[in-house]
Amino acid sequence: MKLCCNCKTEKANEEFYANARTKDGLNTFCKECHKAHGREAKRLKRLDPVFRAAEAAKKKDYRSKPEVKAKNNLYMKRWHSDNFEFQKKYRAKYAEENKEYFTSYRIANKSRILARTRKRQASLMQRTPAWLDNVDYFEIECIYKYCGALRAVGLKYEVDHYYPLQGKEVSGLHVPTNLRVIREFDNRSKANRMEII
């Protein structure tokens, strides 16, 4: 029998974890108190922003390893294919429950959505190069934001590709250097040509 230093209850030796550093070879806390103490310490640690940042960095570093990425990708592909119907129902339910949020988000982020739409459309036409980085995508988004701001005050402007994406002689790319903001009339009358006529 041994007395627990925490709950002050005398318990059988089997109720204590082994500890080679003590005289009797048993921990000073009983198993129950030891677990409770561990849970509380873990809870307090999770509240510490420094610990949380360190944990997040550790997880991010682990997930960025190529072998872990490959394993996770394989697992997610399998999960998505096995749970396709469940996902479809879940997405539909979520969209129905959050209609107001999506509507307000679309209104508040019109330029971002437009930039994303144009990027998708351009990639469908294979005009978005693979070498674009985050800075380039940010510049593209800024161009669309600027155009959106002009349209918000009632000016009819559009984002134009100087070199058309589907030109007859020359085809341009969906890159920041090929984008410009011009009047809607000029863009529509220009059609698939390089210069305004």
Secondary structure, DSSP 8 states (H G I E B T S, - for coil): -EE-TTT--EE-GGGEEE-TTSTTSEEEEEHHHHHHHHHHHHHHHHH-HHHHHHHHHHHHHHHTSHHHHHHHHHHHHHHHHHTHHHHHHHHHHHHHHTHHHHHHHHHHTHHHHHHHHHHHHHHHTT-S-TT--HHHHHHHHHHHHHHHHHHHTT--EEEEESS-TT-SS----SSGGGEEEEEHHHHHHHTTSSS--
